[in-house]
Amino acid sequence: MSISDDKSVTRLFNSTSVNKPRHQLKIETGNPLMEAFVINGALDLVAQGQDSLVEELPEGTYQVKFRAGNAITEQWVNLSGDLEISPESIPVPDSSLPSEDNWSNQELEAAQQFIAPHNLAVIIRDPEHEITPSDQVSIRSLTGEIFVQTRIDRSCKPGWVTLTNAPVLGLGGSAEPGAYLLRVSTPEIGTYEMIIWVSSRFKTRVYLTRKFASSWKKRRRTPHLGSATIHMVANDSPSPDNERRSELTEIILAAHREDRLLQLSNDFILQALSVKTEHPMLGLFAAHMLHIQIKNKISSVPEGEDSDEIIQMRQTMMLAINNLNNLIPGCPDIGILGLAYGLELSGIDYSIPPMLVQSWNIMATAENGRLVPKGSYASRISGALTIERPWLIWRTNQMLPANLENIESMEIESLLNVRKYFKSSGKTISNSLAQQIIDTPLSQYQSFQDLAQVLGVPESSVETSIAQMHNIHSKSK
């Protein structure tokens, strides 16, 4: 794969390179997801590429930057003739993944021994403390059942254990396939959750780093869900292939975290999404990156016209979705991608929140917003979501209420009286989505579906918020 763009900028009164001889600069990064940037003496970006690039440039000195995920290294080259280079030092993205460069031997050994017998394991590390304290972390079902937690006042379910009094903290056990809640509670900071998924074919490994978090002028160290690295692996062996797939997963995860688009070749996509893959999280990230590429391509051509390139990308995506569904069946992150390409996969439960923000953005909006059932866990997280990416993380005390009494029927016109009550009475409501509805002009909307689409949330979340407002209004009479 070779992607190269000429980014030359002609500066007024600057002709220092006009008559200089030109030479070929060839850059091989050695990594299909690593980007290279070439900058001249005037600080102009004159070329960039991913994986590799070949560019004819005027003779002179250039700075070359290499980026992998959110990490950058740089080196200087003197272009006095044709030249081929590769990175002198490899950029390594910030990650919670165990690493011989950043983890001590004791931490690595404790983590490896703990995760080995479990098909779902969570490891928490604090880079600033030798022994990780017992944070309030738990693995739960969506109904609230606790399988394992770090608190010592409750026992774990059979088959689940914790790791304490070690250089790292661990939770793990024998998990049935499906979705689990990973919850972190920190005094004075709050309680946050995210979904982790378990497949019968793979072992799920979650790594968290303790970092500072702030809330209402309070600042404490906590296992930060935003730092999460989640890998699904066929085995935990430290083979070169496993290490390579882990490296690629961390690079593409970091790009998603920063909302940066990486260009993925068909070969890369097909390798990452092979039905025989041993690292499906890499495939899931790649599929979402390909989805962004396709949307960008479609927006650049006349409406209703698909180029051969777009048709091929769509075909690759549909193959990828089917393969992912075989690898992680039932996962809403895959089901919602399928619907975007006309594939209705069986066994997808849209009452479960997805793992990724990008999945939620598709799942919660427009016609897809009707997929999320009323009263479901997925419908309740609207308004509680954090700004973290790429993982979908929410604060539990801002979730919509469960088992709320439903309204038999209410039209937009009926909502106006409820909205008027809140505006005139100064009554506050903790539901941030309800507050958005109160503050949104309603005259231009004809239905709750219109309102949900504008707010970017499932229709069931809007209906639940309105039901809460209606109940408060009714009790005030």
C-alpha positions as CSV (number, residue, x, y, z in Angstrom):
1,M,0.0,0.0,0.0
2,S,1.3,3.4,-0.9
3,I,-0.5,6.7,-0.3
4,S,1.3,9.9,-1.1
5,D,0.1,13.5,-1.5
6,D,2.0,16.5,-2.7
7,K,1.4,19.3,-0.1
8,S,3.8,21.9,-1.6
9,V,3.2,25.5,-0.7
10,T,4.6,28.3,-2.9
11,R,5.5,31.3,-0.7
12,L,5.5,34.8,-2.0
13,F,9.1,36.1,-2.6
14,N,10.4,32.6,-1.7
15,S,12.2,31.0,-4.7
16,T,15.1,29.3,-2.9
17,S,14.3,25.9,-4.4
18,V,13.5,27.0,-8.0
19,N,16.8,25.9,-9.6
20,K,17.9,23.2,-7.2
21,P,18.3,19.7,-8.6
22,R,15.5,17.3,-7.5
23,H,16.0,13.8,-6.0
24,Q,13.8,10.9,-5.1
25,L,13.1,10.4,-1.4
26,K,11.7,7.0,-0.7
27,I,10.3,6.3,2.8
28,E,9.4,2.8,4.1
29,T,7.8,2.9,7.5
30,G,7.6,-0.9,7.9
31,N,4.1,-0.6,9.3
32,P,0.8,-0.3,7.2
33,L,-0.7,2.1,9.8
34,M,2.4,4.3,10.4
35,E,2.3,7.8,8.8
36,A,5.3,9.8,7.4
37,F,5.4,13.6,7.0
38,V,8.2,15.5,5.2
39,I,8.8,19.1,6.2
40,N,11.2,21.5,4.4
41,G,13.3,24.3,5.8
42,A,10.5,26.8,5.4
43,L,8.4,24.6,7.7
44,D,6.1,23.6,4.8
45,L,4.6,20.1,4.7
46,V,5.8,19.0,1.3
47,A,4.8,15.3,1.3
48,Q,3.0,12.8,3.4
49,G,2.1,9.2,3.2
50,Q,1.1,6.1,5.1
51,D,3.1,2.8,5.1
52,S,5.4,4.2,2.3
53,L,5.9,7.1,0.0
54,V,8.0,8.1,-2.9
55,E,8.5,11.8,-3.7
56,E,10.7,14.0,-6.0
57,L,12.0,16.9,-3.9
58,P,14.5,19.7,-4.3
59,E,17.9,19.1,-2.9
60,G,18.2,20.2,0.7
61,T,17.6,19.3,4.4
62,Y,14.3,17.9,5.5
63,Q,12.6,17.0,8.7
64,V,10.8,13.6,8.6
65,K,8.2,12.8,11.2
66,F,6.7,9.4,11.8
67,R,3.4,9.0,13.6
68,A,2.0,5.8,15.0
69,G,-1.3,6.4,16.8
70,N,-0.6,9.4,19.1
71,A,3.2,8.9,19.2
72,I,5.6,10.8,17.0
73,T,9.4,10.5,16.3
74,E,11.4,12.7,14.0
75,Q,14.7,12.7,12.2
76,W,16.6,14.9,9.8
77,V,17.7,13.9,6.3
78,N,20.0,15.6,3.9
79,L,18.7,15.0,0.4
80,S,21.7,15.4,-1.9
81,G,20.9,12.4,-4.1
82,D,18.2,9.7,-4.4
83,L,17.7,8.4,-0.8
84,E,15.7,5.6,0.9
85,I,15.1,5.8,4.6
86,S,13.1,4.1,7.4
87,P,12.4,5.3,11.0
88,E,15.5,5.4,13.1
89,S,13.3,5.1,16.2
90,I,9.9,3.5,16.2
91,P,7.0,5.6,17.7
92,V,5.0,3.7,20.2
93,P,1.5,4.9,21.0
94,D,0.4,5.5,24.6
95,S,-1.3,2.4,25.8
96,S,-2.3,0.4,28.8
97,L,-1.2,-2.8,27.1
98,P,1.6,-4.7,29.0
99,S,5.0,-3.7,27.6
100,E,8.5,-4.8,28.5
101,D,9.5,-1.1,28.0
102,N,7.1,0.3,30.5
103,W,6.1,-2.5,32.9
104,S,8.4,-4.1,35.5
105,N,9.1,-7.8,35.3
106,Q,7.1,-8.3,38.5
107,E,4.1,-6.5,36.9
108,L,4.3,-8.5,33.7
109,E,4.6,-11.8,35.6
110,A,1.7,-11.1,37.9
111,A,-0.5,-10.1,35.0
112,Q,0.4,-13.0,32.8
113,Q,-0.2,-15.6,35.6
114,F,-3.5,-14.1,36.6
115,I,-5.1,-13.8,33.1
116,A,-4.0,-17.3,31.9
117,P,-6.9,-19.4,33.4
118,H,-9.7,-16.8,32.6
119,N,-11.6,-16.1,29.4
120,L,-12.4,-12.6,30.8
121,A,-9.8,-10.7,32.8
122,V,-9.3,-7.1,33.8
123,I,-5.8,-5.9,34.8
124,I,-5.3,-2.5,36.5
125,R,-1.9,-0.9,36.7
126,D,-0.6,2.3,38.4
127,P,2.6,3.5,36.8
128,E,3.4,5.7,39.8
129,H,3.0,3.1,42.6
130,E,4.6,-0.2,43.1
131,I,1.4,-1.9,44.4
132,T,-1.9,-1.0,43.0
133,P,-4.5,-0.2,45.7
134,S,-7.8,-2.0,45.7
135,D,-10.1,0.4,43.7
136,Q,-13.8,0.0,43.6
137,V,-14.0,-2.0,40.3
138,S,-16.6,-4.6,39.4
139,I,-17.8,-6.8,36.5
140,R,-21.6,-7.0,36.3
141,S,-24.5,-8.1,34.2
142,L,-26.8,-5.5,32.7
143,T,-29.4,-6.4,35.4
144,G,-26.9,-5.4,38.1
145,E,-25.7,-8.8,39.2
146,I,-22.1,-8.6,40.5
147,F,-19.8,-11.4,39.3
148,V,-16.6,-10.1,40.8
149,Q,-15.5,-6.9,42.5
150,T,-12.5,-5.5,44.4
151,R,-14.4,-4.7,47.5
152,I,-13.7,-7.3,50.2
153,D,-17.1,-7.1,51.9
154,R,-18.8,-9.3,49.3
155,S,-17.8,-12.6,47.9
156,C,-17.3,-13.3,44.2
157,K,-19.5,-15.6,42.2
158,P,-18.2,-19.1,41.7
159,G,-15.5,-19.2,39.0
160,W,-14.6,-15.5,39.6
161,V,-11.6,-14.2,41.5
162,T,-9.6,-11.1,42.2
163,L,-5.9,-10.4,42.3
164,T,-4.7,-8.2,45.2
165,N,-1.5,-7.8,47.2
166,A,0.4,-7.8,43.9
167,P,2.1,-5.2,41.6
168,V,-1.2,-5.1,39.6
169,L,-4.8,-5.5,40.5
170,G,-6.9,-8.1,38.7
171,L,-10.5,-9.3,38.2
172,G,-11.3,-12.4,36.2
173,G,-13.4,-15.4,35.7
174,S,-15.3,-17.9,33.5
175,A,-17.6,-15.6,31.6
176,E,-20.4,-16.9,29.4
177,P,-20.5,-15.3,25.9
178,G,-22.2,-11.9,25.8
179,A,-22.1,-8.4,27.2
180,Y,-20.8,-7.4,30.6
181,L,-20.6,-4.0,32.4
182,L,-17.2,-2.9,33.7
183,R,-17.9,-0.4,36.5
184,V,-15.4,1.9,38.3
185,S,-16.5,3.8,41.4
186,T,-14.3,6.5,42.8
187,P,-15.3,8.6,45.9
188,E,-15.9,12.2,45.1
189,I,-15.4,11.5,41.3
190,G,-18.4,9.3,40.5
191,T,-19.3,5.9,39.0
192,Y,-18.7,5.2,35.4
193,E,-19.5,2.2,33.2
194,M,-18.7,0.7,29.8
195,I,-19.5,-2.5,27.9
196,I,-17.0,-5.3,27.4
197,W,-17.9,-8.2,25.2
198,V,-17.0,-11.9,25.5
199,S,-17.0,-14.4,22.5
200,S,-17.0,-18.1,22.8
201,R,-14.1,-18.3,20.4
202,F,-11.8,-15.8,22.2
203,K,-10.4,-14.6,25.5
204,T,-11.2,-11.0,26.4
205,R,-8.4,-9.0,28.1
206,V,-9.0,-5.5,29.5
207,Y,-6.1,-3.3,30.6
208,L,-6.6,-0.1,32.6
209,T,-4.2,2.6,33.9
210,R,-4.8,4.5,37.0
211,K,-4.8,8.2,36.2
212,F,-6.0,11.5,37.7
213,A,-9.7,12.3,37.2
214,S,-11.5,15.4,38.3
215,S,-15.1,16.2,39.3
216,W,-16.4,19.3,41.0
217,K,-13.0,20.5,42.0
218,K,-12.0,17.1,43.3
219,R,-9.1,15.3,41.9
220,R,-8.2,11.7,42.6
221,R,-6.4,8.8,41.0
222,T,-8.7,6.2,39.5
223,P,-8.7,3.3,37.1
224,H,-9.6,5.4,34.1
225,L,-12.0,3.7,31.7
226,G,-10.8,6.2,29.0
227,S,-7.4,4.5,29.2
228,A,-8.8,1.1,28.5
229,T,-7.2,-1.3,26.0
230,I,-9.5,-4.2,25.1
231,H,-8.1,-7.2,23.2
232,M,-9.8,-10.4,22.2
233,V,-7.2,-13.1,21.6
234,A,-7.3,-16.8,20.6
235,N,-4.4,-17.3,23.0
236,D,-2.0,-15.3,25.2
237,S,1.2,-16.6,23.7
238,P,3.9,-13.9,23.1
239,S,4.4,-14.9,19.5
240,P,5.7,-12.4,16.9
241,D,2.3,-12.6,15.1
242,N,0.4,-11.8,18.3
243,E,2.7,-8.9,19.1
244,R,2.3,-7.5,15.6
245,R,-1.5,-7.7,15.8
246,S,-1.5,-6.1,19.2
247,E,0.8,-3.3,17.9
248,L,-1.6,-2.6,15.0
249,T,-4.6,-2.7,17.3
250,E,-3.1,0.0,19.6
251,I,-2.2,2.2,16.6
252,I,-5.7,2.1,15.1
253,L,-7.3,2.5,18.6
254,A,-5.2,5.6,19.2
255,A,-6.3,7.1,15.8
256,H,-10.0,6.4,16.7
257,R,-9.4,8.1,20.1
258,E,-8.3,11.2,18.3
259,D,-10.9,11.0,15.5
260,R,-8.2,10.7,12.9
261,L,-8.7,8.8,9.7
262,L,-6.2,6.2,8.6
263,Q,-6.2,4.9,5.1
264,L,-6.7,1.1,5.0
265,S,-5.9,-1.0,1.9
266,N,-8.1,-3.8,0.9
267,D,-5.3,-6.3,1.7
268,F,-5.0,-4.9,5.2
269,I,-8.8,-5.1,5.8
270,L,-9.1,-8.6,4.5
271,Q,-6.1,-9.8,6.6
272,A,-7.5,-8.1,9.7
273,L,-11.0,-9.5,9.1
274,S,-10.2,-13.0,8.0
275,V,-12.5,-15.6,9.5
276,K,-9.3,-17.2,10.8
277,T,-8.2,-14.1,12.6
278,E,-6.9,-14.4,16.1
279,H,-7.4,-10.7,17.0
280,P,-11.0,-9.6,16.2
281,M,-10.7,-6.2,17.9
282,L,-8.3,-5.2,15.2
283,G,-10.9,-6.1,12.7
284,L,-13.7,-4.2,14.5
285,F,-11.6,-1.0,14.6
286,A,-10.6,-1.5,10.9
287,A,-14.2,-2.0,9.9
288,H,-15.2,1.3,11.5
289,M,-12.3,3.1,9.9
290,L,-13.3,1.7,6.5
291,H,-16.9,2.9,7.2
292,I,-15.6,6.4,7.6
293,Q,-13.5,6.1,4.4
294,I,-16.6,5.0,2.5
295,K,-18.7,7.9,3.9
296,N,-16.1,10.4,2.9
297,K,-15.8,8.9,-0.6
298,I,-19.6,8.9,-1.1
299,S,-19.8,12.6,0.0
300,S,-17.3,13.5,-2.7
301,V,-19.3,12.1,-5.6
302,P,-22.7,13.2,-7.0
303,E,-25.6,11.9,-5.1
304,G,-26.7,8.4,-6.2
305,E,-23.5,7.7,-8.1
306,D,-21.0,5.1,-6.8
307,S,-17.6,4.8,-8.4
308,D,-15.9,1.5,-8.9
309,E,-13.8,2.2,-5.9
310,I,-16.8,2.8,-3.7
311,I,-18.4,-0.4,-4.9
312,Q,-15.3,-2.4,-4.1
313,M,-15.1,-0.8,-0.7
314,R,-18.7,-1.6,0.0
315,Q,-18.1,-5.2,-1.0
316,T,-15.1,-5.4,1.3
317,M,-17.1,-3.9,4.1
318,M,-20.0,-6.5,3.7
319,L,-17.4,-9.3,3.7
320,A,-15.8,-7.8,6.8
321,I,-19.2,-7.5,8.6
322,N,-20.1,-11.1,7.9
323,N,-16.7,-12.3,9.1
324,L,-16.9,-10.2,12.3
325,N,-20.3,-11.6,13.0
326,N,-18.9,-15.1,12.9
327,L,-16.1,-14.0,15.2
328,I,-18.2,-12.0,17.8
329,P,-21.8,-13.1,17.3
330,G,-24.5,-10.9,18.8
331,C,-22.3,-7.8,19.3
332,P,-24.3,-4.6,18.5
333,D,-21.2,-2.9,17.3
334,I,-21.3,-5.3,14.4
335,G,-25.0,-5.5,14.0
336,I,-25.4,-1.8,13.5
337,L,-22.6,-1.7,10.9
338,G,-24.5,-4.5,9.1
339,L,-27.7,-2.4,8.9
340,A,-25.7,0.5,7.5
341,Y,-24.9,-1.8,4.5
342,G,-28.2,-3.6,4.2
343,L,-27.2,-6.7,6.2
344,E,-29.7,-7.6,8.9
345,L,-27.7,-10.0,11.2
346,S,-29.6,-12.3,13.4
347,G,-29.2,-12.4,17.2
348,I,-28.4,-8.8,17.7
349,D,-29.8,-7.3,20.9
350,Y,-30.0,-3.5,20.6
351,S,-31.1,-3.1,24.2
352,I,-27.4,-3.5,25.0
353,P,-25.1,-0.5,24.5
354,P,-22.3,-1.0,22.0
355,M,-18.6,-0.8,23.0
356,L,-17.7,2.1,20.6
357,V,-18.8,5.7,20.3
358,Q,-18.9,5.3,16.5
359,S,-21.3,2.4,16.8
360,W,-23.6,4.4,19.2
361,N,-23.6,7.3,16.8
362,I,-25.1,5.1,14.1
363,M,-27.3,3.1,16.4
364,A,-28.9,6.1,18.2
365,T,-29.8,8.3,15.2
366,A,-32.4,8.6,12.4
367,E,-34.3,5.4,11.6
368,N,-31.8,3.3,13.7
369,G,-32.9,5.2,16.8
370,R,-36.1,3.1,16.7
371,L,-34.0,0.0,17.2
372,V,-33.4,0.7,20.9
373,P,-36.2,-0.7,23.0
374,K,-38.0,1.5,25.6
375,G,-36.6,1.0,29.1
376,S,-33.6,-0.9,27.9
377,Y,-30.1,-0.2,29.3
378,A,-29.1,1.3,25.9
379,S,-32.0,3.7,26.0
380,R,-31.1,4.9,29.5
381,I,-27.5,6.0,28.8
382,S,-28.4,9.0,26.6
383,G,-27.6,12.2,28.4
384,A,-25.1,10.3,30.6
385,L,-22.4,9.9,28.0
386,T,-18.9,11.2,28.5
387,I,-16.7,12.8,25.9
388,E,-14.2,9.9,26.0
389,R,-13.4,8.1,22.8
390,P,-13.4,5.5,21.3
391,W,-15.1,3.6,24.1
392,L,-18.7,4.4,25.0
393,I,-18.5,5.5,28.6
394,W,-21.3,6.9,30.8
395,R,-21.9,8.2,34.3
396,T,-24.4,6.1,36.2
397,N,-26.0,8.9,38.2
398,Q,-27.0,10.7,35.0
399,M,-28.7,7.7,33.4
400,L,-32.4,7.9,32.6
401,P,-34.6,6.2,35.2
402,A,-35.5,2.6,35.0
403,N,-39.0,1.2,35.0
404,L,-40.5,4.7,34.5
405,E,-44.2,4.8,34.1
406,N,-45.0,5.2,30.4
407,I,-47.3,7.7,28.8
408,E,-50.2,6.2,26.9
409,S,-49.8,8.7,24.1
410,M,-48.4,12.2,23.9
411,E,-47.9,14.4,20.9
412,I,-45.5,17.3,20.4
413,E,-48.3,19.7,21.2
414,S,-49.0,18.1,24.5
415,L,-45.3,18.3,25.4
416,L,-45.5,22.1,25.1
417,N,-47.5,22.4,28.4
418,V,-45.0,20.2,30.2
419,R,-42.2,22.2,28.8
420,K,-43.9,25.5,29.8
421,Y,-44.2,24.3,33.4
422,F,-40.5,23.7,33.7
423,K,-39.6,27.0,32.1
424,S,-42.1,29.1,34.2
425,S,-41.6,27.3,37.5
426,G,-37.8,27.2,37.5
427,K,-38.1,23.5,38.4
428,T,-34.8,21.7,37.7
429,I,-34.4,18.2,36.5
430,S,-31.3,16.1,36.9
431,N,-31.9,14.4,33.5
432,S,-29.6,16.3,31.2
433,L,-31.5,15.0,28.1
434,A,-34.7,16.3,29.5
435,Q,-33.1,19.6,30.1
436,Q,-32.0,19.6,26.4
437,I,-35.6,19.0,25.4
438,I,-36.8,21.8,27.6
439,D,-34.3,24.2,26.0
440,T,-35.0,23.0,22.4
441,P,-37.5,25.0,20.3
442,L,-40.3,22.5,19.5
443,S,-42.3,24.3,16.9
444,Q,-40.2,22.9,14.0
445,Y,-40.6,19.3,15.0
446,Q,-43.7,17.2,14.2
447,S,-42.8,14.0,16.2
448,F,-40.6,12.6,18.9
449,Q,-38.6,10.9,16.1
450,D,-37.8,14.3,14.6
451,L,-36.6,15.5,18.0
452,A,-34.6,12.4,18.7
453,Q,-32.8,12.7,15.3
454,V,-31.8,16.3,16.0
455,L,-30.6,15.5,19.5
456,G,-28.7,12.4,18.2
457,V,-30.3,9.9,20.7
458,P,-32.7,6.9,20.4
459,E,-36.4,7.8,20.2
460,S,-37.0,5.6,23.3
461,S,-34.6,7.9,25.3
462,V,-36.6,10.9,24.3
463,E,-39.9,9.2,25.2
464,T,-38.4,8.2,28.6
465,S,-37.2,11.7,29.3
466,I,-40.6,13.1,28.4
467,A,-42.3,10.5,30.6
468,Q,-40.1,11.7,33.5
469,M,-41.0,15.3,32.9
470,H,-44.7,14.4,32.6
471,N,-44.6,12.5,36.0
472,I,-43.0,15.5,37.7
473,H,-45.5,17.8,36.1
474,S,-48.5,15.6,37.1
475,K,-47.3,15.4,40.8
476,S,-47.1,19.2,40.9
477,K,-50.8,19.7,40.2
